[in-house]
Amino acid sequence: MNLEEDHLALIREPRMLVVEGLTCRFGAKAAVDNASFSISRGGFVGVIGRSGAGKSTLLRTINRLVAPAEGRVRFEGTDVTALRGKELRQWRARAAMIFQQFNLVGRLDVLTNVLMGRLAAMPAWRSLTQVWPESDRALAMSALEQFDMASFAAQRADQLSGGQQQRVAIARALVQQPDLILADEPIASLDPRNTKIVMDALLRINKHFGITVICNLHSLDLARSCCDRLIGMAAGRVVFDGAPSMLTDQIARELYDLEAAEVIGGTVAPAPEVAAIPALGTAAAA
């Protein structure tokens, strides 16, 4: 099965994710506070902000791993926050998560870990036996080949390096045949070489297959070089929404506060001369 052909029909039509007044609380604390934005299909959107800003909770709420207290998420007109049972499982397949800690089953081989991405498309009885159709096995091998991991198909996942494990996790997400990939700081535990490999893999998914990617990133250099749009969060709120070139030194420092020196480095964009810069605390129109 050809992954590129499978997504051809999807590429022809725009997709839209709409987040409306989304709030998620843990006790009295609002981890996400009245977040609103919309995303057209095919973009590579970076979510930035200091640790604890609400980035991970935002992605998990979109995927419905976390239930919102208020607001809703709509995708192509469907209220995702109202989904239950089978429809919710199907949504989680369409909005594939990639986690910082990979979430692979270490004792299983690489191919089986990738095939786990097909569980939502299988009948319940078959998922229990894990008897994989040949078409699914071919799809999984095709995904591994995309990221130069096919030669590791029979190897246990816990014998791989961190970068290799993350590429397997990305292949697993790809075989879900998603409309949307939600990557939660996928390079946080990786060295510079594997960081580049993993980000290149996500860019390939976005550009080659036309799949929308929303990626939490801590590094502003990476966010600027990889993303075509940035959403900045602070204290659970969306406080910046615009092109990477619009993220000035001043806005970045306000976003990151004490962490600014760590994430900004020496490559902060100078303030442009135009007046239409989204002020911190007021998200620009999507």
FIVOLUM-118367 format. One line per 4 residues: number of its first residue (from 1); their letters; for each residue x, y, z of C-alpha. Coordinates in Angstrom, 2 decimals. Example, Ala and Ser with C-alpha at 12.3 -4.5 7.8 and 13.67 -1.06 7.14 Angstrom:
2
1 = as = 12.30/-4.50/7.80; 13.67/-1.06/7.14
//
This chain:
286
1 = mnle = 0.00/0.00/0.00; 1.30/3.44/-0.96; 1.09/6.03/1.82; 1.29/8.92/-0.62
5 = edhl = -1.68/7.64/-2.63; -3.68/7.06/0.57; -3.45/10.76/1.43; -3.95/12.18/-2.08
9 = alir = -7.68/12.72/-1.64; -7.12/14.43/1.71; -4.56/16.83/0.22; -7.08/18.07/-2.36
13 = eprm = -9.50/19.35/0.30; -8.83/21.86/3.07; -9.33/20.71/6.64; -10.06/22.92/9.59
17 = lvve = -9.49/22.60/13.33; -11.28/25.16/15.50; -10.58/25.60/19.20; -13.21/27.73/20.95
21 = gltc = -12.84/29.02/24.51; -11.03/25.87/25.60; -10.39/25.63/29.33; -8.91/22.68/31.23
25 = rfga = -8.53/22.72/35.01; -6.64/20.59/37.47; -8.24/21.49/40.78; -8.39/25.28/41.02
29 = kaav = -5.60/25.79/38.46; -6.48/26.42/34.82; -3.78/24.63/32.78; -5.47/25.91/29.61
33 = dnas = -7.46/29.11/30.01; -10.01/30.18/27.39; -7.82/29.26/24.39; -9.25/30.06/20.96
37 = fsis = -7.71/29.70/17.50; -8.31/27.95/14.18; -5.92/26.00/11.97; -6.28/25.28/8.26
41 = rggf = -5.19/21.97/6.87; -1.59/21.48/5.77; 0.17/23.84/8.15; 3.10/23.22/10.49
45 = vgvi = 2.17/25.09/13.67; 4.53/25.46/16.61; 3.20/25.95/20.13; 5.77/27.80/22.24
49 = grsg = 6.05/29.05/25.80; 7.87/28.42/29.05; 7.56/25.19/31.02; 4.12/24.94/32.60
53 = agks = 2.50/27.33/30.11; -0.15/24.76/29.16; 1.30/23.50/25.87; 1.09/19.77/26.64
57 = tllr = -2.38/20.04/28.17; -3.59/21.90/25.07; -2.53/19.07/22.75; -3.87/16.38/25.08
61 = tinr = -7.20/18.19/25.27; -7.43/18.44/21.48; -6.76/14.69/21.29; -9.25/14.15/24.15
65 = lvap = -6.73/12.41/26.41; -7.79/15.19/28.80; -11.40/16.35/29.09; -12.00/20.11/28.91
69 = aegr = -13.90/21.93/31.65; -15.24/24.51/29.19; -15.19/25.27/25.49; -14.98/22.89/22.60
73 = vrfe = -12.84/21.59/19.77; -14.38/21.25/16.32; -12.88/19.43/13.37; -14.58/19.75/9.99
77 = gtdv = -17.75/20.80/11.80; -17.75/17.86/14.24; -17.72/18.71/17.94; -14.77/16.62/19.10
81 = talr = -15.45/17.39/22.77; -18.83/15.61/22.51; -17.46/12.34/21.07; -17.78/9.09/23.02
85 = gkel = -16.98/5.41/22.56; -16.11/4.28/19.04; -16.31/7.80/17.61; -13.82/9.04/20.22
89 = rqwr = -11.41/6.20/19.39; -11.70/7.10/15.71; -10.92/10.75/16.51; -7.81/9.76/18.44
93 = araa = -6.69/7.84/15.37; -7.28/10.89/13.17; -5.42/13.15/15.63; -2.29/11.09/16.23
97 = mifq = -0.18/11.89/19.30; 3.63/11.77/19.38; 4.96/11.89/22.93; 8.20/13.17/24.41
101 = qfnl = 8.91/9.75/25.98; 8.03/7.77/22.81; 5.40/5.48/24.48; 6.67/2.34/22.77
105 = vgrl = 6.35/-1.16/24.21; 10.01/-1.98/24.80; 9.68/-5.78/24.82; 7.92/-5.80/21.44
109 = dvlt = 9.69/-5.56/18.11; 9.71/-2.37/16.07; 7.25/-3.60/13.45; 4.66/-4.60/16.07
113 = nvlm = 4.99/-1.22/17.77; 4.25/0.51/14.47; 1.32/-1.83/13.80; -0.23/-0.67/17.07
117 = grla = -1.17/2.44/15.12; -3.65/0.32/13.16; -5.65/-0.88/16.20; -8.42/1.70/15.75
121 = ampa = -9.05/0.39/12.22; -9.31/-3.26/13.30; -12.32/-5.22/14.56; -12.24/-5.78/18.32
125 = wrsl = -11.69/-9.55/18.03; -8.70/-9.07/15.74; -7.13/-6.43/17.98; -7.19/-8.93/20.87
129 = tqvw = -5.40/-11.61/18.84; -3.07/-9.10/17.14; -3.25/-11.06/13.91; -2.28/-8.32/11.53
133 = pesd = -3.54/-8.29/7.92; -0.83/-8.33/5.27; -2.03/-4.94/4.05; -1.36/-3.45/7.50
137 = rala = 2.06/-5.09/7.71; 2.93/-3.63/4.29; 1.72/-0.19/5.43; 3.86/-0.40/8.58
141 = msal = 6.96/-1.42/6.62; 6.34/1.43/4.18; 6.21/3.89/7.10; 9.45/2.50/8.56
145 = eqfd = 11.13/2.83/5.17; 10.13/6.52/5.08; 12.36/7.10/8.11; 15.18/4.63/7.34
149 = masf = 14.04/2.24/10.08; 12.93/-0.80/8.04; 16.14/-2.70/8.83; 15.22/-2.54/12.54
153 = aaqr = 11.75/-4.05/12.07; 12.55/-7.28/13.97; 14.54/-5.60/16.76; 13.14/-4.94/20.24
157 = adql = 12.14/-1.32/20.69; 14.05/-0.98/23.96; 17.32/-1.75/22.14; 17.06/1.40/20.01
161 = sggq = 18.55/4.83/20.66; 16.26/7.69/21.67; 16.23/9.15/18.17; 15.45/5.77/16.64
165 = qqrv = 12.61/5.19/19.10; 11.10/8.56/18.24; 11.25/7.74/14.53; 9.39/4.50/15.28
169 = aiar = 6.79/6.51/17.21; 6.40/8.84/14.21; 5.98/5.84/11.90; 3.29/4.50/14.26
173 = alvq = 1.49/7.85/14.04; 1.75/7.83/10.25; 0.10/4.40/9.85; -2.91/5.75/11.70
177 = qpdl = -3.42/7.70/8.46; -4.23/10.82/10.48; -5.56/14.19/9.43; -3.60/15.82/12.23
181 = ilad = -0.40/15.04/14.15; 0.01/16.43/17.66; 3.67/16.27/18.69; 4.28/17.01/22.38
185 = epia = 7.90/18.21/22.68; 9.12/15.27/20.54; 12.78/16.32/20.72; 13.05/17.34/24.37
189 = sldp = 15.16/14.33/25.38; 17.26/14.08/22.20; 20.78/15.22/21.30; 21.29/17.77/18.47
193 = rntk = 21.87/15.13/15.77; 18.69/13.18/16.62; 16.79/16.43/17.07; 17.48/17.27/13.43
197 = ivmd = 16.55/13.76/12.27; 13.23/13.82/14.13; 12.30/17.34/13.04; 13.16/16.44/9.44
201 = allr = 10.83/13.43/9.77; 7.98/15.63/10.99; 8.62/18.12/8.19; 8.56/15.28/5.68
205 = inkh = 5.15/14.15/6.96; 3.88/17.70/6.68; 5.29/18.59/3.27; 5.23/15.18/1.54
209 = fgit = 1.86/13.88/2.79; 0.13/17.20/3.47; -0.69/16.26/7.06; -1.21/19.13/9.48
213 = vicn = 1.31/19.14/12.35; 0.93/20.95/15.67; 4.19/20.67/17.57; 5.12/21.86/21.06
217 = lhsl = 8.66/23.24/20.98; 10.87/24.82/23.61; 13.59/26.04/21.24; 12.79/29.26/19.40
221 = dlar = 15.48/28.56/16.79; 13.73/25.31/15.84; 10.31/26.91/15.98; 11.38/29.65/13.58
225 = sccd = 13.12/27.32/11.14; 10.46/24.59/11.01; 7.09/26.24/11.56; 5.02/28.48/9.33
229 = rlig = 2.98/29.74/12.28; 3.59/30.10/16.02; 1.10/30.08/18.87; 2.57/31.42/22.10
233 = maag = 1.14/30.42/25.48; 1.61/31.91/28.93; -0.24/30.81/32.09; -2.60/28.71/29.96
237 = rvvf = -3.62/31.54/27.65; -2.89/32.07/23.96; -0.99/35.36/23.98; 0.70/35.31/20.57
241 = dgap = -0.50/33.97/17.23; 1.38/34.83/14.07; 4.20/34.14/11.64; 7.65/33.36/13.11
245 = smlt = 8.98/36.64/11.70; 6.53/38.54/13.90; 7.95/37.07/17.13; 10.17/39.90/18.32
249 = dqia = 12.79/39.89/21.06; 10.44/41.73/23.40; 7.54/39.32/22.88; 9.81/36.29/23.26
253 = rely = 11.24/37.59/26.52; 7.76/38.22/27.89; 6.69/34.73/26.84; 9.62/32.95/28.46
257 = dlea = 10.42/35.27/31.37; 13.30/33.70/33.36; 13.83/31.02/30.68; 14.38/33.61/27.95
261 = aevi = 18.19/33.41/27.90; 18.00/29.61/27.51; 15.61/29.52/24.57; 16.36/32.78/22.73
265 = ggtv = 20.12/32.62/22.31; 21.50/35.13/19.87; 19.04/34.70/17.02; 16.01/36.70/18.05
269 = apap = 14.29/38.52/15.22; 14.51/42.33/15.44; 11.26/44.21/15.79; 9.82/44.85/12.32
273 = evaa = 8.93/48.39/11.37; 5.30/47.59/10.64; 2.82/48.37/13.40; 0.71/45.21/13.08
277 = ipal = 2.53/43.14/15.67; 0.34/40.97/17.92; 0.79/42.37/21.42; 1.43/39.93/24.22
281 = gtaa = -1.91/39.20/25.83; -3.86/39.69/22.61; -3.79/36.87/20.08; -3.71/37.92/16.46
285 = aa = -6.58/36.82/14.27; -5.96/33.39/12.83
//
